[in-house]
Amino acid sequence: MVKTLKWLVVIICFYYSIVNIISPIALSEDTAVGLMCIKNIENGGAFNCISQPTGENIALDKEVFISTWSPAHYLIPYLFFKIGFSAGNSYLIVVIICLVFGLIGMYKLLRKFNVPELYVWLTLLLLITNRSNFNTNFYNLGMGEMLAFASLPWYALIMFRLERITIVSVLIISACTFLMIMIKLSLLIACAATILFFAYKKFKEKRITVACIYAIPFLIAFGAFKITFQNKGVDSSQLKGGIYKHTKLENSFVASAAPLASIINLSDIEDESIPSKIRETYFAMKPFVFFLISVAVVLILLLLKNKLKNHHDLVLLFVCFYTVFALAYFLFSIKENWMDYTYRHFRFYSILFIPILCIGFQEIFNRKKTIAFAGIILIATYGIATFSYKKLIVNKNLAQSDGFAYNYYDKDALAELKRLDDSLKTGNNLFYVTSPEAANTIKNNRQMVSLETYSVGVKYGWTHYNYKGTVDNLYIFAENRFFYLPTQKKILFNLFSNYNLEEVKKTKNVTIFKAINKN
């Protein structure tokens, strides 16, 4: 059985690689911002910045330091780009490397916790076929998520190797923690949970001083992150709202429900293909549903307490992650912070929950092996089937550029953007777009991308209330989803006090305006 599972995992990984060589990965906002940073560096600009027109005079540019996203998600693919690979192939190579390194790391970590070989490979199979948690990144690229998957198991393994606390080990842990944060900002929470695990172990051994010392590398890394990175740009932890309509109570229990909710792909109920009445009913009941699932996770752990005695460290690591993430995201949602409340941020400890379930219910595997494995294969098949449907059918006709497919812009809008960009090759022309994806399409002209749109746009309006100055030509490509409130279009019109905005074209996802100079 173990050999069969190994081959299944290898074949599925090979399938992901081949499919994405044939059909490009869809570009997400995160990845698009990284490409914009690369473009700025290639044009002689500063590190980790993008070029934007100033609010005081849109005829002039300024460089904006990007602190909402960590730089590693584009710097690592950039290394391959510099040696001659295309942008799309550079990202694809890194994705495949992350897949391999992440699986090896997870295998080693689970074996470190003495998880039986059978359950390790069952975990890896369920992991790579899970759509909510994992394979969504193979049709909608989140490079930060892939790098996090590849690095977090190794971070935990390094921590195990450095359990004997010395000055050198403190410095190494500090450096590793800082690098993790540079890979993805939410790994700050993951690192805190990992360090809590090791500190608690020392506390249980009554080595209180050593337990307290574990706080030092975390504080060093966090301080270095604040000084060298976050203080140079917008502190994303202070941003409110966002493009996500469901905040506060709707998201309060996402993190605590994730271990179970992600395994059963609960987020599929939110898919647009589901009848609207079902989706609306689910959204209305979401806080209650997630609360019940959160309670179920705790009850399962209590129910399996005796059967998990030989895997105490595995359960403890899961509990540390569960507690830290559940508390952090509960506070984020109550404060209405701008956060992406999706399961991929909780992938690591959702993965840890799978072997816990397998070990806890091993009697079922022993007595009713056929039924148990049939159920697992059914879940895995569902994950592969839904991935294939999304990748090869739904995303088949997405517009493409630079080796990427574009998620949010339909072909008509991108075609019009490219036509205008090609026709306006001289003069001081400016395109205002609300999506970094569209900004990467612009080759000949200047562009304005309001990254603040993604943090405060829909709920609180754009942060700049007017842009002054004039340019030769100004076109605005605004996503229709930003206009679900009547006030949003008015805010957009107020942004450009020197112009009258005339709607020239409306596509499925985008409204295009031409700005006519009032003077």
Disulfide bonds with the S-S distance in Angstrom:
none
